[in-house]
Amino acid sequence: MKEESTMLKISFEKENRTIEVEEGENLREAAIRNKLSIYPHVTKILNCRGRGLCTACTVQVLQGTLEPRNETETDKLGKKPDDFRMACQVSVTDNLVVRTNP
């Protein structure tokens, strides 16, 4: 008998949409799979494709708990508030409410 994976909800505040994701799924990949654009303006095309090289996929986590920022995020996001995260670096481990393009 296959064990069911835990499904979590991510609510995108500006888009007024909620998606379901498997626990541990990457936030950027989950958004793209659900046809939600997390990139502003020209970065929809010009971004690093989830390699942590740019900060175009930065979101603000309004509710929910995540692991602390990794080294890539700490380096790239610098002095931005702790609730600003790079979606490509985040594994979803809790129900979240996020704001895209904060």
Phi, psi and omega in degrees: 000127183282133178285134180283135177279150181287128177263134179243159181250137172241121177259127177262109189301305184295324183277348181055045179227146175237134178240159175254138180224157175282146177303133180092353180291148179288134184297316179299312182296322178296317179297313181297317180300328180264016176058039174253125179273124177259000183258133176276147169048230186290341181289353172302328180257317184262084175218173187274007177061035173085018181266002178077023183265334179241181177238023185296334183266018180298132175233161174252125180271109184274328178216147178110162182245137177232163171299154177300161178305143174274181184298320180300312180295316180302317181293312187280323185271344173049245187269005176298153179304154183299338181278358173272125184225154175270116186303329181289346183252001188255128169262130183282119181234005183204162171294137185231152165239122183235152175246122178279154178047056184293000000 
